[in-house]
Amino acid sequence: MKAGIVGLPNVGKSTLFNCLSNAKAQSANFPFCTIEPNIGVVNVPDHRLEKLEELVNPERVLPATVEIVDIAGLVKGASKGEGLGNQFLGNIRETDAILHVLRCFDDDNIIHVDGSIDPIRDKETIDIELQLKDLETCDKKLEKVKRAARTGNKEAQKEEIALQKVKDGLEASVSVRAIDLTDSEREEFISQIQFITDKPVMYVCNVDEASAVSGNEYVDKVKAAVADEDAEVIFLAVGTESDINELEEYEERQMFLEDLGLDEAGSAKLIRGAYKLLDLQTYFTAGVKEVRAWTIPIGSTAPQAAGVIHTDFEKGFIRAEVIKYEDYAHYGSEAKVKEAGKLSVEGKEYVVANGDVMHFRFNV
């Protein structure tokens, strides 16, 4: 699952990518310093994994991960191919969620592509380009569907209604995710088209060091502007946190964060937020060989969760032995959990809960 970092040139996208990923994107004070999308696999911070490692003392520990894609800056006219528009829009289309970076700090030494700081204007510039691209996609699809609808095809007639709603919304500068559609319209006709503005979005306000704890007026304006959207807003001092990330020692990094008044890196909150944005959750397997966090969509059944380990596990699924993470942490070992009668045996219909510690029985 991929989350794509988007925004205008020079708002801090590549610096944020550097902050999140061990892969280092070029970061420079000029537009288009990122030409090809950079991809980094980022560990999802999880205190539960650390606790399980402490209790089990395994040979190795593997955390859950999210793939982060740093996409070069969009400009006005990108939907018509301006700048490197078509390439950038294609890269965005391949992601599952969008991390939209907005510059929310003043600094005369760092140029802005539009000459002044206005995160709401910047947001609208990106939104309009993505909406125009979606409108182009919608028009092409609608043309085909209308032809089928005129022959009396009932499904095509329903699809035409849904697509017309999308077209009307996009023409009114409303992103697909915010258009008033029924659940069945979204599920049957819209989600499969993969409109760019239908992807879940998180607005990342890039603030200065002085605003790292409480935000600033720019952040407040962003929150007000997106109040009607189904979107999350977070703020972090991207440049400062990137500098802290360069420090070798964990204790040293924590000391600098505490000096800023932060209990953890804002990047850690962002990664967890991206994970949540993608509708993902974690379950664990725990043994002396390995303690591992596995990534599954929220709502997955036990066989589906087993299939993430190996497809044979799903095909030959018999049952799952499940321990709630809280019980594992409380009793301190699998043996003690069993003694306390807190291990449950679940079948194919069981819906996995976030944090379940699981063993699978299967037969192939």
Stockholm file with secondary structure:
# STOCKHOLM 1.0

chainA/1-364         MKAGIVGLPNVGKSTLFNCLSNAKAQSANFPFCTIEPNIGVVNVPDHRLEKLEELVNPERVLPATVEIVDIAGLVKGASKGEGLGNQFLGNIRETDAILHVLRCFDDDNIIHVDGSIDPIRDKETIDIELQLKDLETCDKKLEKVKRAARTGNKEAQKEEIALQKVKDGLEASVSVRAIDLTDSEREEFISQIQFITDKPVMYVCNVDEASAVSGNEYVDKVKAAVADEDAEVIFLAVGTESDINELEEYEERQMFLEDLGLDEAGSAKLIRGAYKLLDLQTYFTAGVKEVRAWTIPIGSTAPQAAGVIHTDFEKGFIRAEVIKYEDYAHYGSEAKVKEAGKLSVEGKEYVVANGDVMHFRFNV
#=GR chainA/1-364 SS CEEEEECSTTSSHHHHHHHHCSSCCCCCSSTTCCCSCEEEEEECCCHHHHHHHHHHCCSEEECCEEEEEECCCCCTTGGGTCTTHHHHHHHHHTCSEEEEEEECCCCTTSCCTTSSCCHHHHHHHHHHHHHHHHHHHHHHHHHHHHHHHHTTCHHHHHHHHHHHHHHHHHHTTCCGGGSCCCHHHIIIIIGGGCCGGGSCEEEEEECCGGGTTTCCHHHHHHHHHTTTSSCEEEEECHHHHHHHHTCSCHHHHHHHHHHHTCSSCHHHHHHHHHHHHTTEEEEEEECSSEEEEEEEETTCBHHHHHHHHCHHHHHTEEEEEEECHHHHHHHCSHHHHHHTTCCEEECTTCBCCTTCEEEEEECC
#=GC SS_cons         CEEEEECSTTSSHHHHHHHHCSSCCCCCSSTTCCCSCEEEEEECCCHHHHHHHHHHCCSEEECCEEEEEECCCCCTTGGGTCTTHHHHHHHHHTCSEEEEEEECCCCTTSCCTTSSCCHHHHHHHHHHHHHHHHHHHHHHHHHHHHHHHHTTCHHHHHHHHHHHHHHHHHHTTCCGGGSCCCHHHIIIIIGGGCCGGGSCEEEEEECCGGGTTTCCHHHHHHHHHTTTSSCEEEEECHHHHHHHHTCSCHHHHHHHHHHHTCSSCHHHHHHHHHHHHTTEEEEEEECSSEEEEEEEETTCBHHHHHHHHCHHHHHTEEEEEEECHHHHHHHCSHHHHHHTTCCEEECTTCBCCTTCEEEEEECC
//
